[in-house]
């Protein structure tokens, strides 16, 4: 699996999801946690393209790690979930597949499955939500990553699925806390409904009274442990039969 961290598109690192990545690794699942450039160095869609590059790199080197190239999935949290979902929906989009990879074979960035934890599936709705609630750090992050509201709509997984512009719909697990005030209250439900309507398989798992990033903030809490078990179970069901995995 490729692990993509959150941080309002502008902060944090590959270590952000360490508690999730470690639980997956302990279950015998190979995890490649990645860094990628962020604002102010770059804006959308460059970070999405660098994530696309990382997926293709892992697929190109799958045999070296003893991996089944057709079983590589991804996990992303918050803004990382947003950027991973863009690649999952449109892995060959010229904006996202723009970074060259020396020695690349015929592999693209398509994913066998996706796990998205509290993802920003509708950036424009989240921007309006942040403005209404005067969430300064989130507003500033939107301005740093996006050029304008038109671009927020263009780079929205929700809009892509609503418009039928996706080329791929891998099996999807959505993990969402019901006390998440960083996202609009209906964001996960709207995306799950649109994904199903488009013909995709989606498992929306809600965790009562849990805030944004609850697993990484409170990893030992019962809800976090339950969510981690859900993540591992979903991933392991998609491993090839007889695969031992590689922590």
LINUR-V302340 format. One record per run of one state. SS is the DSSP state (@ for helix, = for strand, . for the rest). FROM is the first residue (numbers start at 0). LEN is the number of residues. Records with the same first field share a line. If there is no record, write none. Layout:
SS = FROM-LEN  FROM-LEN
//
This chain:
. = 0-1  4-13  26-5  34-11  60-1  65-3  71-2  77-1  89-23  117-5  132-3  145-3  154-2  162-8  177-9  197-4  207-6  217-4  236-11
= = 1-3  31-3  73-4  112-5  170-7  201-6
@ = 17-9  45-15  61-4  68-3  78-11  122-10  135-10  148-6  156-6  186-11  213-4  221-15
//
